[in-house]
Amino acid sequence: RDPLHFFDLEDEVQCVDVSPNEGGTIAAAGASDGSLSLLDFRMQKIVRTFHNHTDSITAIRLRFDTFHILSTGKDSHLRYHDIR
């Protein structure tokens, strides 16, 4: 099995956070266009994309055990994303 996984995201990735879970590995990627993508490495696909920032995402924290992502951006907002 190839350990590398590639995802075509909407824009330049600014930050990434990874959370191992029972079924594999989930990651979140924040982009310069303000989009936040939830990635599933086991399924090798983008599970969901959020468009809640109006500018580049600067930091993210993924907590798969509590089903949320916190993100901050250059739009001066802190966002809570429920990923259930």
Salt bridges, closest charged atoms under 4 A:
GLU10 OE2 - HIS51 NE2 3.63
ASP17 OD2 - ARG61 NH1 3.42
ASP65 OD2 - ARG63 NH2 2.64
ASP75 OD2 - HIS53 ND1 3.10
ASP75 OD2 - HIS77 ND1 3.66
ASP82 OD1 - ARG84 NE 3.26
